[in-house]
C-alpha cells in the first residue's frame, strides 16, 4: 500500500491564511522566445511528483507531434492515495486552463494548495499559491470568474474562489463539506473524483466514486455561491468517476468504474438526474472521459485502451472503436481545433499522441516520456 504524502494547511488554517505570491524562472528569461501561437499549440502535463510537483510544457507541431520545452515548479508537492497504482490522484481535472483569464490552475495534493500560473503562449509564470480549503485537492473547475476546487480526504469538500486581477480570491462562505466516510478504504476508489460546472454555470457537480456511489449537484446562485447542501443522486454500484457535459444540449456523460460503462443523463432543473443511455466499454477500470464535439474518448486504465463513442443529441452512445495506449491509461485532453488527442498513461509516465480521424478513430503519432510523472495526472491542450 502506498501512503498519502501531504503537508500543510487544514481547513481552519485556510480561513486565515493569506495567498503566497512567488515568481518562477520562465524560458523567456533565459532568452528563448515563445512559439508563435499560429504554429501549432501547447500541451501542459502535471507530474504530481511527491518530491515537488511540476508542470511540463510541450510545443505541439502542426502535425500533432510534441517537443518538450520547459518544466515549471508549482511550489507544492504531489500526493499519492492509498491503493493507487497508475493514478495517484484518482481524479479528473487536476490541471485546468482558464482561457478567459489566461491562467493555469494546478493542484498540489501533498501540500493542500493550488498553484496559479499566468500563461503567455508556451511560457508560464507562477503567480500565486493558495490553500485549497481542505485536504488533498484533486480537481479544479472554472466558469467565467468562478473557480471551485475539490478536496478528496477527511470526508471531502469543495472550496470556491473568484478570479480578480489574475489571482484567486478565496470565498470563505463557499466551502461545502461532502460528508463522505473518511475511513473508507482503499482511498483511491473511496474519494471523490471530479468537480465541474453544468447547466451553463448554474450547477456544480461532484462525483463520489465508491464512497456512496453518488453524483452530487449543488445549485449555484447568480454570484456563484453554492446551496447549503447538494441534491444527491445515487447510482448503486456505479462508482461514478468522471464526467463531461455537452455544451449544446446540457447532457451529462459519466464514466462508471463499477460496471465499466459510460452513462448519459439529463440534468433536471431541481438537480436530479434522469438516466438516458448506458454503454458498456467491455474494458477494465473505465474512469476518464474527454469530449471532442460529439465524440467521447473514454480511458480504461486497466486495459490500456481508449474507448470511442459518438453521442447523439438524445444522449445515445454509438460505439466507434477502441485504441491501444501505453500501460495505465488515465486523463486526456484534445487540441482546441479537435485534430489531436493526448492521453496520459500512468504506468510509466508516458504521454501518447493521436490524430483524430474524420470518423472519430485514433491514429498514433508518437509518445513522450514526462519526467518524474509515473502515476501523475493532469493535462491541458490548446
N, C-alpha and C positions, 0 to 999 in steps of 0.2 A: 504494500500500500504506500502510495506517495502521500506526503503530508502537505497541508496548506502552508505556504510560506508567505507571511504578510507581516507588516508592521503598522503602527501609527494610529491614525485618527479614529476615534469612536464617534458615534452619532452625537453624543453630548458635546465632545470637543469641537465637532463640526460647527455647532451653533455659535461658537465664539471665535473660531479660527478665522484668520484673515487669509486672503489669497496670496500665494507666493509667486512673484514675478521673477523670471530668470531668463537669461539670454543663452543661446546655443550657437556655436560657430556654424555658419552656413557655407555652402560651396561658393557662393558669391564672394564671401570674404576672403576666399583663397584664390580669387581671380578667375574662376570658371563661370562663364555666362550661362544663364538659363537657356534651355532649348526654346525655340520658337514654338508657341502653342499650336501653330498650324502644322508642325512637323510631328505627327503622331500625338501622343498624350503621355500620361503619367500613371503609374501604379504604385500605391503605398502598401507595404506589408508590415504588420506588427510582429515582433519576435516573442513577446511575453516572457522574456528570459528572467529568471529569478535573481540573477546577478546584476541585473539592470535592464529594464525594458527599453526597447529601441524601435524606431520606425525606419525601415529601409525603403529608399526611393529608387524606382526604376523608370527609365525612359521607355516609352512604347513607340516603336517604329511604325511606319505606315503599313508594314506587313504584319504587325502584331507582335513582333519579337521584342524581347526585353533586354535592356542594358542597365546594369546596376550603376547608380550614380553616387549615392552618399548614404550615410547612416546617421541618424539623429537620436541622441539620448532623450528619453521622456522626462527624466528627473524623478523616476519612480521605479518600482520593482514589479516584475511579473509574479504570477501566483499559480499554484497547482492544486486543483481539487482532489481530495482523496478518491482513489479508484480510477482516475482518468489515465488514459494511455496516450492517445493521439490528439486529444482535445482538452488541454489543461484548464480552459475556462468553461468548457461545455456550454457555449453560448453563441449567438449570432449578433453581429453589430458591435463588437468591442472596439472597432476603429470606424469612425464616422466622419464624412465630409459634409460641412455646412457650406453649400455652394453659394448661397446668398451673401454670407458674411466672409467667405473665403477663409474658413477656419477648419482645422482638422482636430478632432477630439479622440483621445486615446485613453483607455482605462489602464490604471496601474493596480491590478488586483492585489498584489502583495503589499501595497502601501496605502490602500484605501483612498486613492486620489485619482484625479482626472487631469490629464495634460491637455493644454490648448496651444496648438501651433497656428501661426499665421502662414498662409500658403501663398507663395509667389511663383506660380508655374510649377517647376520641379524643385523649388527651394522652400525650405521650412525655417521658421524661427520660433523657438519655444517662447511663448508669450506669458504663460500662466500655468501654475499647478494648484489645483483646488481640492479640498476634501470632498469625498463622494457622498457624504451624508449617511454612511452606513459601512458595512463590512464586505469586502471583496467585490468591488464593482466589476461587472462583466458585459454590460451592453449600454449603448448610448443611442438616443433618438433625437432628431431635431425637426422642427416645423416652424418656419418663419423665424421669429426671435425667441422661441421657446425650446428648451433642451431638458430632457429627462435622462437620468442615469439609474440603471437597475443594479442594486446591491444584492449579492446572492446568499450570504451567510447570515447567521443569527436571526433566522426567520424571514429574511428578505425584506427589501424596502425599495421604494422609488423616491428619488430626490429631484426636484425641479429647479431650473435656473432660467434667467432671462439673459439674452445677449445684449450687452451695452458697450459701445465703443470697442468692439473686438474682444471683449472679455466676458467670462461667465460670472453673473451675479447670483449667488445662492439665494433662493427664496425660502426663508425659514419655515413658512407655513405651508410649503409644498412638499413636505416629506410625508409619505404614507407607508406604514408597515404592512407587509403582506400576510403576516400571521401564519407562516409555514412552520412545519415541525423542524426546529433547528437541529434535532438529534437524528433525523432520518439518514440512513446510510444505504449505499455509498453516496458521497456528496455529489459526484458528477451527474447522477441521474435524479437526485433529490433536491436540486437547486433550480431556481427559475432560469429560463433560457433566453428570453429576449424581451425588450421593451420597444414599443413602436407606436406611431400615430395611425389612426384610421378615421374614416368618416370626414375626410378633408380637414383634419386637425381638431375635430370636436371630441375625439375619444382617444384614450391611451390604453394600449393593450399590453398585457404581461402573460407569458406562458410559464407554468409552474413545473412542467415535466412530471415525474412520478410523485412529486410531493403534492398530492391532491388531484392530479390529472385535470387541471383546470385551465381555462383561459379567462383571466380577469379583465374586465372592461371598466375603466374609470371614465366617467363623464367629465369633460373639461369646460369651464366657463369661458367667456369671451376673452379673458386675460390669460387663460392657460392654466388656471388653478384647478386641481383635481377635486372631485367629490370626496367626501369624508371616507367612503368605502366603495369598493368596486362591485359591479354585478359579476357574480361568479358563475361561469358556465362549466359544468362538469362534463368531462368526456371520459367515461370509465375505461381504464386500462389503455388509454390512447398514448400517454406520455407525450403531450404536446410540447414540441421543442422550439421550432422557429416558424416564422410566418412572413408573408408579404401580402400587399393589397393591390388590387387593380385600381389605378387612379381614375379610370373612366366609369367603372361600374360600382366600385367600392367593395367588390367581392374579396373576402379574406381567404387566403390559402395557407393551410397549416400543415407542417410535417408532423407525423405521428410515429414516434420511435417505437411504440409498443407493437402495433401490427405492421410496422414498416410500410407506411402509406402516406399519401397526400390527400387532404380533405379540403373541400371548399364550403364556405358558409356565407350567408347573408347576415350582415350586422343590422339588427333591428334598432329602431330609434331609442328603445329603452335599455340597450346594451346587451340584450340577449342575442344568442347566435342561432340562426336557423340553418340546419345542415342541408347541403345541396348534393354534392357528389363525393365519392371516395374512390381512390385508385391505389391498389397495392403495387409497390415497386418490384416485389419479388427479390429484393436485396436485403442487406443487413445494416442496421444502425442508420436508418433514414432520418436525417436530422436537420440539414441546412437547405435553404431554398433561395434562389435568385430569379427574379423576373426580368425578361428582356422582351418588351412588347407583350404579345400574348403567349410567349414561350416561358415555361418554367423549368429551371435547371435545379435538380434535387440531388444533394450529396449524400452518398451512402458510405459512411466511414468504415463499416465492417466488410464491405465488398470491394472497396477501392474503385467505385464507379460513380458516374453521374447519370441519373435517370432524367429523361427529357419528355415533357408533356406540352401539348398545345391546349390552352384554356379557351373555352367558349364563353360567350357573354352570359350564358346561363349557369356558369360555374362548372360546366362539363370539362372532363380531363381526358384528352386523347393522346395515347402513347405515341411518341415519335421515335425513340430509340434509347440506347444506352452507350455511354462512352467510358472507357477504362482510364484510370488515373494512377499516379503513384500511390503507395500504401497510405491509408489513413485520410481519406477524403473529408475535408472539413469545409470551412467557409469559402465563398467565391464572390466574384464581382465582375460585372460586364463593363466594357468601354462604353462611353456615353453614346457613341454612334451605333452601338448594337452589333458591331462586327466581330468582337473578340470577347472570350470568357477566360478569366484567370481563376484557377482553383488552388487553394492551399491544401497541402497534404501534410498532416502532422507526423506521420511515421518517421520521415527523415527530414522534415522541414523543407520540402520541395514545392515550388510554385510551378504549376503546369499551365501552359498557354494553349488555347484552342481558337481556331477560326470558327465563327458561327456561319454555317451554310444557309442558303435561302430556305431550305426545308427544315431548318432548326437543328439538324445533326451537327456534330462537332468534328473538326479535323485537327489533330495535334500539330502544333507548330514550334514546340520546344519547351524546355524546362529550365528553371533556375533554382539553385540551392540558396535559400535565405539564411544568412549567417545566424547561428545561435537560435534557431527557430523550430527545433523539434518540439512538437506539441503546441506550437504557437497558433494563435487565431487572431484575425482582424485584417481585413483587406478592403481597399478602396481603389477604384479605377476611374480614369477620366477619358 
